[in-house]
Amino acid sequence: MKIDTANMLSISEANQNFSKVTRMVDKDGSAIILKNNVPQYMVIPFKTAEQAQVLADGELFALSDKLMEQNKKVYEELAK
């Protein structure tokens, strides 16, 4: 993951000026909060997190379909 250093701020700065964090997220899509000068937290729009979850669910369904196809004979036998 690429991290833009312009979107980083310390945890104390984020705590004191949360509206700055939200402006960063609105403008650039994310904000990285540093704890002890190490990236620790990422703030992203809720819609972005929802979309990532949907993709994860889609991958899960694809894997399920693949496993069902690979084990088709077993499922057919169980269905009898």
N, CA, C and O atoms as a MOPAC input file, in Angstrom:
PM7 MOZYME 1SCF
protein

 N      0.84400 1    -1.17800 1     0.00000 1
 C      0.00000 1     0.00000 1     0.00000 1
 C      0.88800 1     1.23900 1     0.00000 1
 O      1.82400 1     1.35300 1     0.79100 1
 N      0.57400 1     2.16100 1    -0.90200 1
 C      1.31000 1     3.42500 1    -0.92500 1
 C      0.71500 1     4.37300 1     0.09800 1
 O     -0.50400 1     4.48700 1     0.22500 1
 N      1.58600 1     5.04700 1     0.82200 1
 C      1.14200 1     6.00400 1     1.82100 1
 C      1.71400 1     7.36300 1     1.46300 1
 O      2.92800 1     7.51600 1     1.32600 1
 N      0.85100 1     8.33900 1     1.31400 1
 C      1.27300 1     9.70500 1     1.02100 1
 C      1.66100 1    10.37800 1     2.33000 1
 O      0.83700 1    10.49600 1     3.23800 1
 N      2.89700 1    10.81500 1     2.43100 1
 C      3.36000 1    11.43800 1     3.68100 1
 C      2.60600 1    12.72400 1     4.00000 1
 O      2.60000 1    13.17000 1     5.14700 1
 N      1.97700 1    13.31600 1     3.00500 1
 C      1.18600 1    14.52800 1     3.25700 1
 C     -0.08100 1    14.20900 1     4.04200 1
 O     -0.69500 1    15.10900 1     4.61500 1
 N     -0.47900 1    12.94100 1     4.07400 1
 C     -1.70200 1    12.54100 1     4.77400 1
 C     -1.41400 1    11.97500 1     6.15900 1
 O     -2.27000 1    11.31000 1     6.74300 1
 N     -0.23300 1    12.22700 1     6.68600 1
 C      0.13400 1    11.70500 1     8.00500 1
 C      0.07400 1    12.80800 1     9.05100 1
 O      0.41600 1    13.96200 1     8.79100 1
 N     -0.36400 1    12.42500 1    10.22500 1
 C     -0.31500 1    13.35800 1    11.34100 1
 C     -0.19900 1    12.57500 1    12.63300 1
 O     -0.58400 1    11.40900 1    12.70900 1
 N      0.33100 1    13.22600 1    13.63000 1
 C      0.54200 1    12.55400 1    14.91800 1
 C     -0.78900 1    12.31300 1    15.61300 1
 O     -1.79000 1    12.96900 1    15.32400 1
 N     -0.77700 1    11.37100 1    16.52200 1
 C     -1.99700 1    11.04800 1    17.25900 1
 C     -2.43600 1    12.24400 1    18.11200 1
 O     -3.63500 1    12.47500 1    18.27400 1
 N     -1.49800 1    12.99000 1    18.64800 1
 C     -1.87500 1    14.15400 1    19.46300 1
 C     -2.49500 1    15.24500 1    18.58600 1
 O     -3.45400 1    15.89800 1    18.99500 1
 N     -1.94400 1    15.44500 1    17.37100 1
 C     -2.52600 1    16.42800 1    16.46200 1
 C     -3.92300 1    15.98800 1    16.01300 1
 O     -4.83000 1    16.81400 1    15.91200 1
 N     -4.09500 1    14.70000 1    15.74700 1
 C     -5.41000 1    14.18400 1    15.36000 1
 C     -6.41200 1    14.36600 1    16.49300 1
 O     -7.57100 1    14.71100 1    16.25900 1
 N     -5.96000 1    14.13300 1    17.71800 1
 C     -6.81700 1    14.27700 1    18.88500 1
 C     -7.24000 1    15.72600 1    19.08900 1
 O     -8.39300 1    15.99900 1    19.42400 1
 N     -6.31900 1    16.64400 1    18.89000 1
 C     -6.60300 1    18.06100 1    19.12300 1
 C     -7.37600 1    18.70000 1    17.97600 1
 O     -8.05400 1    19.70700 1    18.17800 1
 N     -7.28500 1    18.12900 1    16.77500 1
 C     -7.90300 1    18.75500 1    15.61500 1
 C     -8.50500 1    17.68700 1    14.70000 1
 O     -8.04500 1    17.49600 1    13.57400 1
 N     -9.52200 1    16.99900 1    15.18400 1
 C    -10.11100 1    15.91100 1    14.40500 1
 C    -10.73600 1    16.41000 1    13.11100 1
 O    -10.80000 1    15.66700 1    12.13200 1
 N    -11.19300 1    17.64700 1    13.08900 1
 C    -11.77000 1    18.17300 1    11.84300 1
 C    -10.71600 1    18.20900 1    10.74300 1
 O    -11.05900 1    18.08500 1     9.56700 1
 N     -9.44200 1    18.37700 1    11.09300 1
 C     -8.35500 1    18.32800 1    10.10700 1
 C     -8.25500 1    16.92100 1     9.51400 1
 O     -8.02500 1    16.75900 1     8.31600 1
 N     -8.42700 1    15.91500 1    10.35900 1
 C     -8.39700 1    14.52500 1     9.89500 1
 C     -9.52200 1    14.29400 1     8.89400 1
 O     -9.29500 1    13.72200 1     7.82800 1
 N    -10.73100 1    14.73100 1     9.22800 1
 C    -11.86600 1    14.50700 1     8.33200 1
 C    -11.70600 1    15.27200 1     7.01300 1
 O    -12.10800 1    14.77300 1     5.96200 1
 N    -11.13300 1    16.45600 1     7.05500 1
 C    -10.87200 1    17.19800 1     5.81200 1
 C     -9.87900 1    16.44100 1     4.94200 1
 O    -10.04500 1    16.37000 1     3.72400 1
 N     -8.83600 1    15.86900 1     5.56700 1
 C     -7.85300 1    15.06700 1     4.82300 1
 C     -8.53000 1    13.88800 1     4.13500 1
 O     -8.29500 1    13.61800 1     2.95800 1
 N     -9.36600 1    13.20000 1     4.88700 1
 C    -10.05600 1    12.02400 1     4.34600 1
 C    -10.97700 1    12.44000 1     3.20300 1
 O    -11.01500 1    11.77600 1     2.16700 1
 N    -11.71500 1    13.52600 1     3.37900 1
 C    -12.60700 1    14.00200 1     2.32200 1
 C    -11.82700 1    14.37800 1     1.06400 1
 O    -12.27300 1    14.10400 1    -0.05000 1
 N    -10.67700 1    14.99700 1     1.23900 1
 C     -9.87700 1    15.47100 1     0.11400 1
 C     -9.08900 1    14.35400 1    -0.55400 1
 O     -9.07700 1    14.25100 1    -1.78100 1
 N     -8.43400 1    13.52000 1     0.23700 1
 C     -7.46600 1    12.56400 1    -0.30100 1
 C     -7.87400 1    11.10100 1    -0.17500 1
 O     -7.19000 1    10.22700 1    -0.70800 1
 N     -8.97300 1    10.81500 1     0.51800 1
 C     -9.43800 1     9.44900 1     0.62600 1
 C     -8.97800 1     8.70000 1     1.86200 1
 O     -9.51800 1     7.63900 1     2.17700 1
 N     -7.98500 1     9.23300 1     2.57000 1
 C     -7.52700 1     8.57700 1     3.79900 1
 C     -6.63800 1     9.52400 1     4.59200 1
 O     -6.15700 1    10.53200 1     4.07500 1
 N     -6.43300 1     9.18200 1     5.84300 1
 C     -5.48400 1     9.88300 1     6.70700 1
 C     -4.79000 1     8.82000 1     7.55400 1
 O     -5.43000 1     7.89000 1     8.04400 1
 N     -3.49800 1     8.96500 1     7.71900 1
 C     -2.71100 1     8.03500 1     8.51800 1
 C     -2.33900 1     8.73300 1     9.81700 1
 O     -1.80300 1     9.84100 1     9.80700 1
 N     -2.62500 1     8.07700 1    10.92700 1
 C     -2.29700 1     8.63400 1    12.23800 1
 C     -1.10500 1     7.87500 1    12.79900 1
 O     -1.10100 1     6.64800 1    12.88600 1
 N     -0.09800 1     8.64500 1    13.17300 1
 C      1.14000 1     8.07000 1    13.70000 1
 C      1.09500 1     7.97000 1    15.21600 1
 O      0.59900 1     8.86600 1    15.89900 1
 N      1.61500 1     6.87800 1    15.72500 1
 C      1.78500 1     6.71300 1    17.16500 1
 C      3.25800 1     6.38300 1    17.37800 1
 O      3.76200 1     5.39200 1    16.85000 1
 N      3.93400 1     7.20800 1    18.14300 1
 C      5.38200 1     7.08000 1    18.33400 1
 C      6.11700 1     7.09100 1    16.99900 1
 O      7.05200 1     6.32000 1    16.78200 1
 N      5.67600 1     7.98300 1    16.10400 1
 C      6.27700 1     8.17700 1    14.77900 1
 C      6.18300 1     6.95700 1    13.87000 1
 O      6.96300 1     6.83000 1    12.92600 1
 N      5.24500 1     6.06400 1    14.14100 1
 C      5.02800 1     4.87600 1    13.32100 1
 C      3.56600 1     4.87400 1    12.87700 1
 O      2.67700 1     5.08600 1    13.70200 1
 N      3.29700 1     4.63400 1    11.57200 1
 C      1.89900 1     4.56500 1    11.14500 1
 C      1.13800 1     3.51200 1    11.95600 1
 O      1.52500 1     2.34400 1    11.98500 1
 N      0.07100 1     3.92800 1    12.60100 1
 C     -0.66700 1     3.03700 1    13.49100 1
 C     -2.13100 1     2.88100 1    13.08600 1
 O     -2.70300 1     1.79900 1    13.21900 1
 N     -2.73500 1     3.96000 1    12.59200 1
 C     -4.16100 1     3.94100 1    12.27100 1
 C     -4.39700 1     4.56900 1    10.90900 1
 O     -3.66600 1     5.46100 1    10.47800 1
 N     -5.44200 1     4.07900 1    10.23700 1
 C     -5.85600 1     4.67500 1     8.97100 1
 C     -7.32000 1     5.04200 1     9.08900 1
 O     -8.14400 1     4.22100 1     9.49200 1
 N     -7.64000 1     6.26400 1     8.74200 1
 C     -9.02300 1     6.71900 1     8.73500 1
 C     -9.44300 1     6.78500 1     7.26800 1
 O     -8.80600 1     7.45200 1     6.45300 1
 N    -10.52800 1     6.07800 1     6.95300 1
 C    -11.04300 1     6.04400 1     5.58500 1
 C    -12.54000 1     6.27900 1     5.61800 1
 O    -13.17300 1     6.10000 1     6.65900 1
 N    -13.11900 1     6.68000 1     4.48400 1
 C    -14.57000 1     6.84700 1     4.44400 1
 C    -15.27700 1     5.51600 1     4.68600 1
 O    -14.76500 1     4.46300 1     4.30700 1
 N    -16.42800 1     5.56000 1     5.30400 1
 C    -17.18800 1     4.35000 1     5.60600 1
 C    -17.51600 1     3.57900 1     4.33600 1
 O    -17.45600 1     2.34900 1     4.32600 1
 N    -17.86300 1     4.29200 1     3.25600 1
 C    -18.19300 1     3.62200 1     1.99100 1
 C    -17.02000 1     2.79300 1     1.48000 1
 O    -17.21800 1     1.71400 1     0.92200 1
 N    -15.81400 1     3.28600 1     1.66700 1
 C    -14.62800 1     2.54700 1     1.23400 1
 C    -14.51000 1     1.24100 1     2.00800 1
 O    -14.20700 1     0.20000 1     1.42500 1
 N    -14.74500 1     1.28800 1     3.30400 1
 C    -14.68500 1     0.08300 1     4.12600 1
 C    -15.79000 1    -0.89200 1     3.72000 1
 O    -15.56100 1    -2.10100 1     3.67400 1
 N    -16.98000 1    -0.38000 1     3.42600 1
 C    -18.08600 1    -1.23700 1     2.98400 1
 C    -17.74300 1    -1.93700 1     1.67400 1
 O    -18.00100 1    -3.13100 1     1.51700 1
 N    -17.16000 1    -1.19200 1     0.73300 1
 C    -16.79300 1    -1.77300 1    -0.55600 1
 C    -15.73600 1    -2.85400 1    -0.38200 1
 O    -15.78200 1    -3.87500 1    -1.06800 1
 N    -14.79700 1    -2.65100 1     0.51100 1
 C    -13.77100 1    -3.65900 1     0.76700 1
 C    -14.41000 1    -4.92200 1     1.33000 1
 O    -13.98600 1    -6.02900 1     0.99800 1
 N    -15.41500 1    -4.77200 1     2.17200 1
 C    -16.11300 1    -5.92700 1     2.74600 1
 C    -16.87500 1    -6.68100 1     1.66700 1
 O    -16.88300 1    -7.91200 1     1.65400 1
 N    -17.51100 1    -5.95200 1     0.76900 1
 C    -18.25500 1    -6.59300 1    -0.31500 1
 C    -17.30100 1    -7.40800 1    -1.17800 1
 O    -17.62900 1    -8.52700 1    -1.57400 1
 N    -16.13200 1    -6.86400 1    -1.47200 1
 C    -15.14600 1    -7.60600 1    -2.25200 1
 C    -14.72500 1    -8.86500 1    -1.50200 1
 O    -14.56800 1    -9.92600 1    -2.10600 1
 N    -14.54500 1    -8.75200 1    -0.21500 1
 C    -14.14600 1    -9.90900 1     0.57800 1
 C    -15.24000 1   -10.97200 1     0.53300 1
 O    -14.94100 1   -12.16000 1     0.41500 1
 N    -16.49600 1   -10.56000 1     0.62600 1
 C    -17.60800 1   -11.50200 1     0.54300 1
 C    -17.63900 1   -12.16200 1    -0.83700 1
 O    -17.87300 1   -13.36600 1    -0.94600 1
 N    -17.40500 1   -11.37900 1    -1.88300 1
 C    -17.38400 1   -11.91600 1    -3.23400 1
 C    -16.30200 1   -12.96200 1    -3.40600 1
 O    -16.51700 1   -13.98600 1    -4.05500 1
 N    -15.14400 1   -12.71000 1    -2.82800 1
 C    -14.05500 1   -13.68300 1    -2.89300 1
 C    -14.43400 1   -14.95700 1    -2.15100 1
 O    -14.10300 1   -16.06000 1    -2.58700 1
 N    -15.12300 1   -14.80400 1    -1.04000 1
 C    -15.57000 1   -15.96000 1    -0.26700 1
 C    -16.54700 1   -16.81500 1    -1.07600 1
 O    -16.44000 1   -18.04200 1    -1.08100 1
 N    -17.49400 1   -16.17400 1    -1.75600 1
 C    -18.45200 1   -16.91600 1    -2.57200 1
 C    -17.74700 1   -17.62200 1    -3.73700 1
 O    -18.09800 1   -18.75000 1    -4.08400 1
 N    -16.76700 1   -16.96400 1    -4.33000 1
 C    -16.01800 1   -17.58500 1    -5.42700 1
 C    -15.28100 1   -18.82500 1    -4.93200 1
 O    -15.25900 1   -19.85200 1    -5.61100 1
 N    -14.68100 1   -18.72900 1    -3.75400 1
 C    -13.99000 1   -19.87500 1    -3.17700 1
 C    -14.97700 1   -21.00500 1    -2.87100 1
 O    -14.68200 1   -22.17500 1    -3.11400 1
 N    -16.12800 1   -20.65400 1    -2.34500 1
 C    -17.15700 1   -21.64100 1    -2.03400 1
 C    -17.59800 1   -22.36500 1    -3.30800 1
 O    -17.73100 1   -23.58800 1    -3.31800 1
 N    -17.82300 1   -21.60600 1    -4.37600 1
 C    -18.22000 1   -22.22100 1    -5.64900 1
 C    -17.14800 1   -23.17400 1    -6.15500 1
 O    -17.45600 1   -24.25900 1    -6.64900 1
 N    -15.90200 1   -22.77000 1    -6.03300 1
 C    -14.78800 1   -23.60600 1    -6.49600 1
 C    -14.73000 1   -24.91500 1    -5.69600 1
 O    -14.55200 1   -25.98700 1    -6.27300 1
 N    -14.87700 1   -24.82700 1    -4.37800 1
 C    -14.84700 1   -26.02100 1    -3.54200 1
 C    -16.02800 1   -26.94600 1    -3.84200 1
 O    -15.88100 1   -28.16800 1    -3.85900 1
 N    -17.18600 1   -26.35700 1    -4.07500 1
 C    -18.35600 1   -27.17600 1    -4.39700 1
 C    -18.14000 1   -27.90700 1    -5.72000 1
 O    -18.50200 1   -29.07700 1    -5.84700 1
 N    -17.56200 1   -27.23500 1    -6.69200 1
 C    -17.29300 1   -27.87600 1    -7.98200 1
 C    -16.27600 1   -29.00000 1    -7.83300 1
 O    -16.43300 1   -30.06700 1    -8.42600 1
 N    -15.23600 1   -28.76200 1    -7.04200 1
 C    -14.20400 1   -29.77800 1    -6.83800 1
 C    -14.75100 1   -31.00700 1    -6.11600 1
 O    -14.27600 1   -32.12200 1    -6.33500 1
 N    -15.73200 1   -30.80600 1    -5.27200 1
 C    -16.28300 1   -31.89900 1    -4.46700 1
 C    -17.70400 1   -32.26700 1    -4.89500 1
 O    -18.50400 1   -32.74200 1    -4.08800 1
 N    -17.99600 1   -32.04500 1    -6.13800 1
 C    -19.34600 1   -32.26300 1    -6.66300 1
 C    -19.82900 1   -33.69200 1    -6.41000 1
 O    -20.97700 1   -33.89500 1    -6.01500 1
 N    -18.98100 1   -34.66100 1    -6.63000 1
 C    -19.37000 1   -36.06200 1    -6.43900 1
 C    -19.77400 1   -36.34100 1    -4.99200 1
 O    -20.73700 1   -37.06500 1    -4.74000 1
 N    -19.04900 1   -35.77500 1    -4.06200 1
 C    -19.35400 1   -35.97100 1    -2.64100 1
 C    -20.72000 1   -35.36000 1    -2.31800 1
 O    -21.53400 1   -35.98100 1    -1.63500 1
 N    -20.96900 1   -34.14100 1    -2.81200 1
 C    -22.25500 1   -33.49400 1    -2.54800 1
 C    -23.41100 1   -34.28600 1    -3.18000 1
 O    -24.48400 1   -34.40500 1    -2.58900 1
 N    -23.18200 1   -34.81800 1    -4.37700 1
 C    -24.22000 1   -35.61000 1    -5.01600 1
 C    -24.52400 1   -36.86100 1    -4.21800 1
 O    -25.68600 1   -37.24500 1    -4.08400 1
 N    -23.49100 1   -37.50400 1    -3.68300 1
 C    -23.67700 1   -38.70800 1    -2.87000 1
 C    -24.41100 1   -38.37800 1    -1.57400 1
 O    -25.28000 1   -39.13400 1    -1.13900 1
 N    -24.07000 1   -37.26800 1    -0.96900 1
 C    -24.74600 1   -36.85400 1     0.27100 1
 C    -26.21900 1   -36.50800 1     0.02600 1
 O    -27.06000 1   -36.68100 1     0.90800 1
 N    -26.51700 1   -36.02300 1    -1.17000 1
 C    -27.88000 1   -35.62200 1    -1.47900 1
 C    -28.82600 1   -36.80200 1    -1.67400 1
 O    -30.04500 1   -36.62700 1    -1.64700 1
 N    -28.28000 1   -38.00500 1    -1.87100 1
 C    -29.12900 1   -39.19700 1    -2.10200 1
 C    -29.89200 1   -39.59900 1    -0.86800 1
 O    -30.64400 1   -40.57400 1    -0.89700 1

